[in-house]
Amino acid sequence: MVYKGTKKYSTPDLIIELIEFAKKLGRFPQTREFGSGKAVHLTRRFGKWIYILEHCGLWPSKEDLEFYYIKNKLSCNTIKDFFKPLTKHTIRNLCVRYGFKMRKSTDYKAPSGPESVHWKGGRTIGDGYVYLTIDGVRRGEHRIVMEKVLGRTLKKSEHIHHLNGIRGDNRLENLVVMEKSEHHKEGRTLAKHQAKRIRELENLLKIHHTP
């Protein structure tokens, strides 16, 4: 314990205070933020400020980086979040200083599927169509919907046409199976399908409005 004017500092108490202050900030504090008198006392005891932070678990030690970078193979960009406000470049420089064999960015394989942070349940949209990824296979939702109704797998020659022209509208009433050759002649055949659908809807309206 040392005295500075009327103030006295205890190293264990200052360590606890520093840790609590860091929790409040959400990062490790600078010397001026913690207080010059307190910082001077700790630097006399430990040396450099980074040694103090390391002692408090606020600065990555060699053992910390061995655990995160070597054992768990985390990237510098991920490790920095454990030691705010350090940047990924600082973490990398520390790894180099500690003599670690650095990995290349190409050594990292971005997680895919449910393990990816961008995972949205396997549902994606491309060119207006909705796609579902099931068991690693990406297929159009419109084809999946129609196959469930038909109870069979669609042929490669069979296309699914959206009657209202909205490719993401995969309601059954908006879908119709068309042969590939017929689909290419959509302009001449669409009117027939729409006329058929209109008649079906009119019949449904008659049924529901019959007294």
Buried (B, 14 or more C-beta within 10 A) or exposed (E): EEEEEEEEBEBEEBBEBBBEBBEEBEBBBEBEEBBEBBBBBBBEBBEEBBBBBBBBBBBBBBEBBBBBBBEEEBBBBBBBEEBEEBEBEBBBEBBEEBEBEEBEEEEEEEEEEEEEEEEEEBEBEEEEBBBBBEEEEEEBBBBBBBBEEEEEEBEEEBBBBBBEEEBEBBEEEBBBBBEEEBBEEEEEBBEEBEEEBEEEEEEEEEEEEEE
